[in-house]
Amino acid sequence: MSEVKSKKPVEYYREVQSLLEGHHVLFQSCLPLIASENIPSPAVREALTSDLGNRYAEGWPGERVYAGCEYIDKIELICIDLAKQLFRAEFVDVRPISGVVANLAVYSAFANPNDLMFALSIPCGGHISMGRQQFGGTAGSVRGLRVEYFPFDYENLTVDVDATKKKVAELANTKDTPKLAMFGGSVLPFPHPVKELTETFNQVGAKVNYDAAHVCGLIAGGRFQDPLREGADAMTMSTHKTLPGPQHGLIASWDRYAEQIKRATFPGLVSNHHLHAMAGTAIALAEMLQFGRDYAGAIIRNAKALGQAMHEAGITVVGEKRGFTESHLILADISKFGDGGTLERKLEKAGIIVNRNLLPWDIRMGRHYMNPGGVRLGVPEVTRLGMGPSEMKEIASLIARVIVKTEPEGSVQKDVAELRRSYQKVHYCFENATDAYQYIKIR
C-alpha cells in the first residue's frame, strides 16, 4: 500500500478558506435556479455568525434546562409571534432544525409505528421524508410508518380527489385506515386539494398535515393556498426556499395540538435547536411580514414567465394546460434532448444551476433518478436578486442555447456572467449594504 502524504494542518486550513471564497465567487456570476434554495439577507447572514450558534437552550422559552437564555428566549418568542402572524396559526414551534425534522415531529405527534400514512410518491412530487422504508424514506425507515401513495392526476399535476376518496373508502372496508395524510412535497407547481379531501380523512380518524417547505413563502405572502384555513391540522416547513431565511424548520398548527407537537420536538427530536438559525429565521419572518406579499407575487410572475419563455424556445414544460405553474417552480421534460443528469451537468458548466428531477411517469418508462427525463427550475433566488419577467426570457434563451441548440457551454457561461453582473444585491429586505454573495472575513 502506498503511503498517503498528508498536508500540514495550516495548509488544510488555508485550502478550506480558499474554497469557501471560491464558492462565493462562483455564485456571483451564475444563475441559481435550484427551487429549494434562496439567498438570505445580510441581516440573516449576520445572525448566523452570532454567538447564538455556540449556545444551548433546551426546552421551551421560559422553561429551559440551561441558564444564560435571557436574550435567546426573547428572540425565540419574537420568532414564534411572527410566524403566528404570517401563517395565522394558534401554535408555532420554531425548534425543528430542518423541514425533515419538522415532518418527523408531526409523524411522532400524530402517528405510531406501523400506522398507515398517505403521501405522494417521489416521482409525483413527494419528498424523501415521506418515503417508504425500502427507499430509506424518513416516514418508513425512521418512524416505521407504512406509506400509501395518493392517486395522482397526471394531467393536472396534483392529487386525484375522486380516486383518493375511493381508495380511503376501500381501506376503511378492510379496517386499515390511514392515521395521517401528508399533502405538499418537493415538486408543487399547483395547490393540493386539501379542502376537498380533509373531511374524507377526518371521517376515518386521520390527521392532515401540509408540507409547505417549498411554498411557505408564497403562503405567507397570501399568494398560494392556505392549508390551515382549508382544514389541515398542521403545516410543516423548512425556512430557506420561498421563505428566504436560513436552513431551519418550523411547525404551524392549532392550540389543541400544542403539547403533543412540543413533546415530539423536545425531548423527542432535538436538543440544541441551532439558535443562530432560529434568530435568522426571526429576521426572515419579519422581512416577509413587511415585503412578503410583493415578493411572493414577483416569484409567481417570474415562474410563469420562465415557463412560457422556455415553452416558446422549444422546451416541453409540464403543466402547459394550467399555465405551467402557480408557484415558484417549473418542471421541464427534456427527454427529447437527453437525460436530466447529463443536461444538468451541461447547464452547470454554462453557469446555470438547476437539478435533474424525475417526471411523474419516469419510473414506468424505465428511467432512474440519476438520469431522469426532467429538470426542475425555481425562481425564488433570482427574484430576490431583483430580476423580473424580461430577465426570465433571457434566462430561458440561455437555457435553450445549451439544451436545444447545443452551443458550447463556455460561450453561454460568458453571457450568463454578463447578465448576472447587474444583480448582486438582495431585495425585499430592510437593509442590503452587503452584496448578496460577498465573502466576509471576520478572522
C-alpha positions as CSV (number, residue, x, y, z in Angstrom):
1,M,0.0,0.0,0.0
2,S,1.4,3.4,-1.0
3,E,2.0,5.9,1.7
4,V,-0.5,8.7,1.8
5,K,1.1,12.1,2.1
6,S,-0.8,14.5,4.3
7,K,-0.7,18.2,4.4
8,K,0.2,20.4,7.3
9,P,-2.9,21.5,9.3
10,V,-2.3,25.1,8.3
11,E,-2.4,24.0,4.6
12,Y,-5.8,22.3,5.1
13,Y,-7.0,25.5,6.9
14,R,-5.9,27.7,4.1
15,E,-7.4,25.4,1.5
16,V,-10.8,25.4,3.1
17,Q,-10.8,29.2,3.4
18,S,-9.9,29.4,-0.3
19,L,-12.6,27.0,-1.3
20,L,-15.2,29.0,0.7
21,E,-14.2,32.2,-1.1
22,G,-14.2,30.4,-4.5
23,H,-17.8,29.3,-3.9
24,H,-18.9,32.9,-3.3
25,V,-17.2,34.0,-6.5
26,L,-19.0,31.3,-8.4
27,F,-22.4,32.4,-7.2
28,Q,-21.7,36.0,-8.1
29,S,-21.6,35.0,-11.7
30,C,-24.0,32.1,-12.1
31,L,-27.8,31.8,-12.3
32,P,-29.0,30.0,-9.2
33,L,-32.2,28.2,-10.2
34,I,-32.5,25.5,-7.6
35,A,-36.1,25.5,-6.4
36,S,-35.2,24.5,-2.8
37,E,-32.6,27.3,-2.3
38,N,-32.6,31.1,-1.8
39,I,-30.3,33.9,-0.7
40,P,-30.8,35.3,2.8
41,S,-30.4,39.0,3.5
42,P,-27.3,40.4,5.1
43,A,-29.1,40.7,8.4
44,V,-29.9,36.9,8.4
45,R,-26.3,36.2,7.5
46,E,-25.2,38.3,10.4
47,A,-27.4,36.3,12.8
48,L,-25.8,33.1,11.6
49,T,-22.4,34.4,12.6
50,S,-23.5,35.4,16.1
51,D,-22.6,33.8,19.4
52,L,-26.0,32.1,19.5
53,G,-24.5,29.4,17.3
54,N,-22.4,28.3,20.3
55,R,-25.3,28.1,22.9
56,Y,-27.9,25.7,24.1
57,A,-31.5,26.4,25.1
58,E,-33.1,23.0,25.6
59,G,-36.8,23.1,26.2
60,W,-39.4,25.9,25.7
61,P,-38.8,29.6,26.3
62,G,-39.0,30.2,30.0
63,E,-38.7,26.5,30.7
64,R,-35.0,26.0,29.7
65,V,-32.7,23.3,31.0
66,Y,-29.8,25.8,30.7
67,A,-29.1,29.2,32.2
68,G,-27.9,32.1,30.1
69,C,-31.0,32.2,27.9
70,E,-32.4,35.7,28.7
71,Y,-31.9,37.1,25.2
72,I,-32.4,33.8,23.5
73,D,-35.8,33.4,25.0
74,K,-36.9,36.8,23.9
75,I,-35.7,36.2,20.3
76,E,-37.5,32.9,20.2
77,L,-40.7,34.3,21.4
78,I,-40.5,37.0,18.7
79,C,-39.8,34.3,16.1
80,I,-42.9,32.4,17.3
81,D,-45.1,35.5,17.3
82,L,-44.0,36.5,13.8
83,A,-44.7,33.0,12.4
84,K,-48.2,33.0,14.1
85,Q,-48.9,36.3,12.3
86,L,-47.7,35.2,8.9
87,F,-49.4,31.8,8.9
88,R,-52.4,32.8,11.1
89,A,-51.6,29.9,13.4
90,E,-52.6,29.5,17.0
91,F,-49.5,27.5,17.8
92,V,-46.0,27.5,16.4
93,D,-42.8,25.5,17.2
94,V,-39.6,27.0,15.7
95,R,-37.3,24.4,17.2
96,P,-37.1,21.8,14.4
97,I,-33.7,22.3,12.7
98,S,-35.0,21.4,9.2
99,G,-38.1,20.6,7.3
100,V,-37.4,16.9,7.6
101,V,-37.2,17.2,11.4
102,A,-40.5,19.1,11.3
103,N,-42.1,16.3,9.3
104,L,-40.7,13.7,11.7
105,A,-42.1,15.7,14.7
106,V,-45.6,15.5,13.1
107,Y,-45.2,11.8,12.4
108,S,-44.3,11.3,16.1
109,A,-47.2,13.6,17.3
110,F,-49.9,12.2,15.1
111,A,-49.0,8.6,14.3
112,N,-47.4,5.5,15.7
113,P,-45.1,2.9,14.1
114,N,-46.9,0.6,11.7
115,D,-49.7,3.2,11.2
116,L,-50.7,4.0,7.6
117,M,-49.9,7.4,6.0
118,F,-51.0,8.9,2.7
119,A,-48.4,10.9,0.7
120,L,-47.2,11.5,-2.8
121,S,-44.7,9.2,-4.4
122,I,-41.3,10.7,-5.1
123,P,-41.8,10.8,-8.9
124,C,-45.1,12.6,-8.4
125,G,-43.6,15.3,-6.2
126,G,-43.4,13.7,-2.7
127,H,-40.3,14.3,-0.6
128,I,-37.9,11.6,0.6
129,S,-39.0,12.4,4.2
130,M,-42.4,10.9,3.1
131,G,-40.8,7.8,1.6
132,R,-41.3,4.1,2.2
133,Q,-38.9,2.0,4.3
134,Q,-37.5,0.2,1.3
135,F,-36.4,3.6,-0.2
136,G,-34.9,4.8,3.0
137,G,-37.5,7.5,3.5
138,T,-37.9,9.1,6.9
139,A,-41.5,8.1,7.3
140,G,-40.8,4.4,6.7
141,S,-37.2,4.0,8.0
142,V,-37.2,6.3,11.0
143,R,-40.8,6.4,12.2
144,G,-41.8,2.9,10.9
145,L,-44.9,4.2,9.1
146,R,-46.5,2.3,6.2
147,V,-46.9,4.7,3.2
148,E,-49.8,4.5,0.8
149,Y,-49.4,6.8,-2.3
150,F,-52.0,9.3,-3.2
151,P,-53.5,8.6,-6.6
152,F,-52.1,11.2,-8.9
153,D,-53.8,13.3,-11.6
154,Y,-51.1,13.3,-14.3
155,E,-52.9,15.8,-16.5
156,N,-53.4,18.5,-13.8
157,L,-50.2,17.6,-11.8
158,T,-52.0,17.2,-8.4
159,V,-53.7,14.7,-6.1
160,D,-56.6,12.9,-7.8
161,V,-59.6,13.8,-5.5
162,D,-62.1,11.2,-6.6
163,A,-59.6,8.3,-6.8
164,T,-58.3,9.2,-3.3
165,K,-61.8,9.2,-1.8
166,K,-62.3,5.8,-3.4
167,K,-59.0,4.4,-2.0
168,V,-59.7,5.7,1.5
169,A,-63.2,4.1,1.4
170,E,-61.7,0.8,0.2
171,L,-59.2,0.8,3.1
172,A,-62.0,1.6,5.6
173,N,-63.7,-1.5,4.5
174,T,-60.6,-3.5,5.4
175,K,-60.3,-1.7,8.8
176,D,-56.8,-0.5,7.7
177,T,-57.4,3.2,7.7
178,P,-54.8,5.9,7.5
179,K,-53.8,7.9,10.6
180,L,-52.1,10.7,8.7
181,A,-52.3,12.4,5.3
182,M,-49.3,14.4,4.1
183,F,-50.1,16.9,1.4
184,G,-47.4,19.1,-0.1
185,G,-44.0,18.0,-1.2
186,S,-40.9,18.9,-3.2
187,V,-42.5,19.4,-6.7
188,L,-45.5,21.5,-6.1
189,P,-46.4,23.7,-9.1
190,F,-50.1,23.8,-8.3
191,P,-52.1,23.8,-5.0
192,H,-53.2,20.5,-3.5
193,P,-56.8,19.6,-2.8
194,V,-56.6,19.9,1.0
195,K,-60.1,21.5,1.3
196,E,-61.6,18.8,-0.9
197,L,-60.1,15.9,1.0
198,T,-59.9,16.9,4.6
199,E,-63.4,15.6,5.5
200,T,-62.5,12.3,3.8
201,F,-59.5,11.8,6.1
202,N,-61.2,13.2,9.2
203,Q,-64.1,10.7,8.8
204,V,-61.6,7.8,9.2
205,G,-59.8,9.4,12.1
206,A,-56.8,10.7,10.2
207,K,-54.9,13.9,10.8
208,V,-53.9,16.1,7.9
209,N,-50.5,17.8,7.5
210,Y,-49.3,20.0,4.7
211,D,-45.6,20.0,3.9
212,A,-45.1,23.6,2.9
213,A,-41.3,23.5,2.7
214,H,-41.3,24.8,-0.8
215,V,-44.3,27.2,-0.8
216,C,-44.4,28.6,2.7
217,G,-43.1,32.0,1.5
218,L,-46.0,32.1,-1.1
219,I,-48.4,31.1,1.7
220,A,-47.0,33.8,4.0
221,G,-47.4,36.3,1.1
222,G,-51.0,35.3,0.6
223,R,-50.3,34.1,-3.0
224,F,-50.9,30.4,-2.7
225,Q,-53.4,28.2,-0.9
226,D,-53.9,28.5,2.9
227,P,-53.7,25.0,4.3
228,L,-54.7,25.8,7.9
229,R,-57.9,27.5,6.7
230,E,-58.6,24.6,4.3
231,G,-58.7,22.1,7.2
232,A,-55.1,21.0,7.8
233,D,-54.2,20.1,11.4
234,A,-50.7,21.2,11.0
235,M,-48.3,22.7,8.5
236,T,-44.6,21.8,8.4
237,M,-41.9,23.7,6.5
238,S,-38.2,24.5,6.0
239,T,-37.4,28.2,6.1
240,H,-34.9,28.7,3.2
241,K,-36.9,28.3,-0.1
242,T,-39.6,30.7,-1.0
243,L,-39.3,31.9,2.6
244,P,-35.7,33.3,2.3
245,G,-34.3,32.5,5.7
246,P,-31.5,30.3,7.0
247,Q,-31.8,26.5,6.8
248,H,-34.1,25.7,9.7
249,G,-37.6,24.2,10.3
250,L,-41.0,25.3,11.7
251,I,-44.4,23.8,12.5
252,A,-47.6,25.8,12.5
253,S,-50.7,24.4,14.0
254,W,-53.6,24.8,16.4
255,D,-53.5,25.1,20.2
256,R,-55.2,21.7,20.6
257,Y,-52.1,20.0,19.3
258,A,-49.5,22.2,21.0
259,E,-48.4,19.8,23.8
260,Q,-48.1,16.7,21.6
261,I,-46.1,18.7,19.0
262,K,-43.9,20.3,21.6
263,R,-43.1,16.9,23.2
264,A,-42.4,15.3,19.9
265,T,-39.9,18.1,19.1
266,F,-38.2,18.1,22.5
267,P,-37.1,15.9,24.0
268,G,-38.1,13.6,21.2
269,L,-36.1,15.0,18.3
270,V,-33.9,18.0,19.2
271,S,-31.6,19.0,22.0
272,N,-29.9,22.2,20.9
273,H,-32.1,23.7,18.1
274,H,-29.4,25.8,16.3
275,L,-30.2,29.1,18.0
276,H,-28.3,31.2,15.4
277,A,-30.6,29.8,12.7
278,M,-33.7,30.4,14.8
279,A,-32.6,34.0,15.2
280,G,-32.0,34.3,11.5
281,T,-35.5,32.8,10.9
282,A,-37.0,35.5,13.1
283,I,-35.4,38.2,10.9
284,A,-36.6,36.4,7.7
285,L,-40.1,36.3,9.1
286,A,-40.0,40.0,9.9
287,E,-38.9,40.6,6.3
288,M,-41.7,38.5,5.0
289,L,-44.3,40.3,7.1
290,Q,-43.1,43.6,5.6
291,F,-42.3,42.6,2.0
292,G,-43.7,39.1,1.6
293,R,-46.8,39.9,-0.5
294,D,-44.8,41.7,-3.1
295,Y,-42.0,39.2,-3.1
296,A,-44.4,36.2,-3.4
297,G,-46.2,37.9,-6.3
298,A,-43.0,38.6,-8.1
299,I,-41.9,34.9,-7.7
300,I,-45.1,33.6,-9.3
301,R,-45.0,36.1,-12.1
302,N,-41.4,35.1,-12.8
303,A,-42.1,31.4,-12.7
304,K,-44.9,31.8,-15.2
305,A,-42.8,34.0,-17.4
306,L,-39.9,31.5,-17.4
307,G,-42.2,28.6,-18.1
308,Q,-43.8,30.4,-21.1
309,A,-40.4,31.5,-22.5
310,M,-38.9,28.0,-22.2
311,H,-42.0,26.6,-23.9
312,E,-41.6,29.2,-26.8
313,A,-37.9,28.2,-27.0
314,G,-38.9,24.6,-27.8
315,I,-38.5,23.0,-24.4
316,T,-41.5,21.0,-23.1
317,V,-42.6,22.5,-19.8
318,V,-45.0,20.2,-17.9
319,G,-48.4,21.8,-16.9
320,E,-48.9,23.8,-20.1
321,K,-52.7,23.3,-19.8
322,R,-52.7,25.1,-16.4
323,G,-50.2,27.9,-17.3
324,F,-47.1,25.9,-16.3
325,T,-47.2,26.8,-12.7
326,E,-48.9,28.7,-9.8
327,S,-45.9,28.5,-7.6
328,H,-42.2,29.2,-7.7
329,L,-41.1,26.2,-9.8
330,I,-41.5,24.7,-13.1
331,L,-40.8,21.1,-14.3
332,A,-39.4,20.6,-17.8
333,D,-39.5,17.4,-19.8
334,I,-36.1,17.5,-21.6
335,S,-36.1,13.8,-22.6
336,K,-36.1,14.6,-26.4
337,F,-32.7,16.4,-25.9
338,G,-31.1,13.9,-23.5
339,D,-31.4,12.8,-19.9
340,G,-31.7,15.1,-16.8
341,G,-28.4,14.1,-15.3
342,T,-26.4,14.9,-18.5
343,L,-28.2,18.1,-19.2
344,E,-27.9,19.2,-15.5
345,R,-24.1,19.0,-15.9
346,K,-24.0,20.8,-19.2
347,L,-26.1,23.6,-17.8
348,E,-23.8,23.8,-14.7
349,K,-20.8,24.2,-17.0
350,A,-22.7,27.2,-18.6
351,G,-23.3,28.7,-15.1
352,I,-26.9,27.7,-14.9
353,I,-27.6,25.8,-11.7
354,V,-30.7,23.5,-11.9
355,N,-31.4,20.0,-10.6
356,R,-32.3,16.9,-12.5
357,N,-35.8,15.6,-11.5
358,L,-37.9,12.6,-12.0
359,L,-41.1,13.2,-14.1
360,P,-44.3,11.6,-12.7
361,W,-44.2,8.9,-15.4
362,D,-40.4,8.3,-15.5
363,I,-40.4,5.1,-13.4
364,R,-42.8,3.3,-15.6
365,M,-40.7,4.3,-18.6
366,G,-37.7,2.7,-17.1
367,R,-35.9,5.9,-16.1
368,H,-33.8,6.3,-13.0
369,Y,-33.4,9.3,-10.6
370,M,-29.7,9.7,-11.7
371,N,-30.7,10.1,-15.3
372,P,-34.4,11.1,-15.3
373,G,-36.4,12.7,-18.0
374,G,-36.8,16.1,-16.3
375,V,-35.1,19.1,-14.7
376,R,-36.6,21.3,-12.0
377,L,-36.1,25.0,-12.0
378,G,-37.1,27.6,-9.4
379,V,-37.0,31.4,-9.4
380,P,-37.0,32.5,-5.7
381,E,-33.3,33.4,-5.6
382,V,-33.1,35.2,-8.9
383,T,-36.3,37.1,-8.0
384,R,-34.7,38.2,-4.7
385,L,-31.8,39.5,-6.7
386,G,-34.2,41.8,-8.5
387,M,-34.8,40.0,-11.7
388,G,-38.2,40.2,-13.4
389,P,-40.1,38.8,-16.4
390,S,-37.8,40.3,-19.0
391,E,-34.8,38.6,-17.3
392,M,-36.8,35.3,-17.3
393,K,-36.9,35.5,-21.1
394,E,-33.2,36.0,-21.2
395,I,-32.7,33.0,-18.9
396,A,-34.9,30.8,-21.0
397,S,-32.9,31.8,-24.1
398,L,-29.6,30.9,-22.3
399,I,-31.1,27.5,-21.2
400,A,-32.3,26.8,-24.8
401,R,-28.9,27.6,-26.2
402,V,-27.4,24.8,-24.1
403,I,-30.2,22.2,-24.3
404,V,-31.8,22.9,-27.7
405,K,-29.1,24.5,-29.8
406,T,-26.2,22.6,-28.1
407,E,-24.0,25.6,-28.1
408,P,-20.6,25.3,-26.3
409,E,-21.2,25.8,-22.6
410,G,-18.2,28.2,-22.3
411,S,-19.7,30.8,-24.7
412,V,-23.1,30.6,-22.9
413,Q,-21.4,31.0,-19.5
414,K,-19.9,34.3,-20.6
415,D,-23.4,35.7,-21.3
416,V,-24.7,34.2,-18.0
417,A,-22.0,36.1,-16.2
418,E,-22.8,39.3,-18.1
419,L,-26.5,39.0,-17.2
420,R,-25.6,38.5,-13.5
421,R,-23.3,41.5,-13.3
422,S,-26.1,43.9,-12.6
423,Y,-27.8,41.7,-10.0
424,Q,-25.7,41.5,-6.9
425,K,-27.9,42.9,-4.1
426,V,-30.7,41.3,-2.1
427,H,-34.1,42.8,-2.5
428,Y,-37.3,42.6,-0.3
429,C,-35.3,43.1,2.9
430,F,-34.7,46.0,5.3
431,E,-31.0,46.5,4.7
432,N,-28.7,45.4,1.9
433,A,-25.4,47.2,2.3
434,T,-23.5,44.0,1.7
435,D,-23.7,42.3,-1.7
436,A,-25.6,39.1,-1.8
437,Y,-22.6,36.7,-2.2
438,Q,-19.9,38.9,-0.7
439,Y,-17.5,36.8,1.3
440,I,-17.0,38.5,4.7
441,K,-13.8,37.8,6.7
442,I,-14.1,38.1,10.5
443,R,-10.9,36.2,11.4
